[in-house]
Amino acid sequence: MARANFPWHLEDIILIHDDCPPQATHVFLGRNGRPLDVNNLRHRVWYPTLAQASLRRRTMYKTRHTF
């Protein structure tokens, strides 16, 4: 089975998280220091990742018990 190339990797997410200020109230913040915009995340990362993995479109919430 061929390995899929996803737009984001766990290492990238950890680096972004490590750059966030310690007083942050959210786990993952954008580069501007504010919480991630879920609509932007969904359209720029989530849906393209599902398409690249040949999975049907679904919400992130519906995937919580998939694997």
N, C-alpha and C positions, 0 to 999 in steps of 0.2 A: 504494500500500500504506500503510495507516495505521501510525503509529508506536506501538509498545507502551509503556505506562507501567510501568516496573519499580519495585519497592519500594526498591531501592538504586541509587545512581548512582556512577560512578567518583569523582566529586568528594567524595562523602560518605566513601568508603572511604579516600581519600587524607587527608582531614582527620582521620579516626580514627587512621590510621597516624602522622601527624605529632604527635599528642598522646601517643604511646607513649614511655616512657623510653628513652634511648639505649642502656642496658645490656640491653635486651630480647633474649631469645634466639629469639623467634618474630617473624615478619614482621607479623602482625596480632594485636593483643591486644584483649580486650574492655575495657569501661569500667572494670572492676575491676583492670586491669593483668595479668590472667591470659590464657593462650591461649584462643582462641575454642572454645566447645563445639560440635563438629561436628554433633551431633544437633540442637541448638538451631538452628544455621545452616541445616541441611537442612530442617527443618520450618517455620521462620519466614520463610526467604528463598528457598532453592533451589526447593522444590516449588511455592510460589506463583508464582515467576517463570516456571517451566516452564509452569504452567497458563495464565498470562496470555499467554504467547507461543504458546499452542496446540501445545505440544510434549508428547510422551508422557513419562511419569515415567521418570527414569533417574538413576543415581548420578552424582555429580560426576566421579568417576574415568572413567566410560565416555564422558564428553564431551571428554576431553583431546585427541582427534584428530578431532573432528567438523568443525571449521571451519579 
